Amino acid sequence: MFRFAFTAFVGLALFADTPASLGVFEDQSDVGDVLHAGSATYDSDTKTYTVSGSGENMWAAKDEFHFVWKKISSDDVTLTANVSILTQAPEGHRKAVLMIRQSLDNDSPYVDAARHADGLTSLQFREQKGAITREVESNVSGPSKLRLEKQGDHFYLWVAAENENLQFAGGAARVQIHAPYYVGIGACAHQKDAVVKAAFSDVTLETRVNHPAASYSTIETAVRSGDARTAYISRERLGAPGWSSDGRTLTFEVNGQKQEAPFTPYRGATPVGPAASALAENKLVYFASNQSGSMQIWRKPADGGEPEQMTSDDFNNDSPHLSPDGTLLLFLSYSKDLKSLPTNRDVTLRVMSLADKTIRTLTNFTGGQGSLGEQPWSPDGRRVTFISYQLMD
């Protein structure tokens, strides 16, 4: 089912060339404190934008890059382009992006589809002003076409090789970006004293969702920083993700049947053997209980004794899983308004350091029942796996 934000006549006005000869866009700006001013040109004959940008990075809490943009006020937006990086340089993380951004401030909330020179392609996002950037890395390297899609507060990445159809890249970002906001293309050199040039062709900017309604299950793996990677995507309902004993294979269930998918390490890293495990020697049992009035994490001695409450906050907390070395506790959190672990609702994957009981968020996603299996920790304890669900209208 297609959803349209404007009539066809308004849509035609949206795509008219601007007096500044920036095609579908209306202006351009350097974002952040760049050393070299950026620039952009549009060739209407070839329908190609050439964007030059400086900037040390687009990461952490601040960005530096050149941005060609248009202000948009619709709930839904789709931006699609063929993308190539023209500048030859040893820096593999120089990048070209499709971006949706709340403001032109260098620490603004944003979501982008980032194509790096070394082929790495990610959905990158900053959830709040000044927050740390996170990413969901695609398992497809070096696609020639990207699509960034916004449906309300949910953002999706689509990718395609040359002469192939776009395919969903897996995972999603949930970021509150409110109208009016900026939509556009950009380039970052990833070195403050360098300039990178990128080409964007066949650019389309639409204030609609341009595909039928669809649902996906994505098996993701996340490192302790919270950055994630797509491991496996399916149109079927998947559940109970886990790991093989050697950490080289991910396991999951579909229609009650156990299946496997190979695990692709992060950026050239290789899986290692199991960490020194504390699970067999652990004399504490971790569990979720609502005995305090809401669902919270507790623990008690395995041989009996009084339970100890581990969490007490504004969430329901469920599904605790101890890391192989016994130092961290992974669990799911969801709204206190819900009476049990939900299905297809906003949930948060969090981790507690048992040394001081501090809690930090790994990632927010649509999930709940089925998102965690019995063995979410990799054998080396460096990664966790979970299943997110994408429900596209």
Secondary structure, 3 states (H helix, E strand, C coil): CCEECCCHHHHHHHCCCCCCCCCCCCEEEEECCCCCCCEEEEECCCCEEEEEECCCCEECCEECEEEEEEEECCCEEEEEEEEEECCCCCCCCCEEEEEEECCCCCCCCEEEEEEECCCCEEEEEECCCCCCCEEEECCCCCCCEEEEEEECCEEEEEEECCCCCCEECCCCEECCCCCCEEEEEEEECCCCCCCEEEEEEEEEEECEECCCCEEEEEEEEEECCCCEEEEEEECCCEEEEEECCCCCEEEEEECCEEEEEECCCHHHCCCCCCCCCCCCCCCEEEEEECCCCCCEEEEEECCCCCCEECCCCCEEEEEEEECCCCCEEEEEEEECCCCCCCCCEEEEEEEEECCCCEEEEEEEEEECCCCCCCCCECCCCCEEEEEEEEEEC
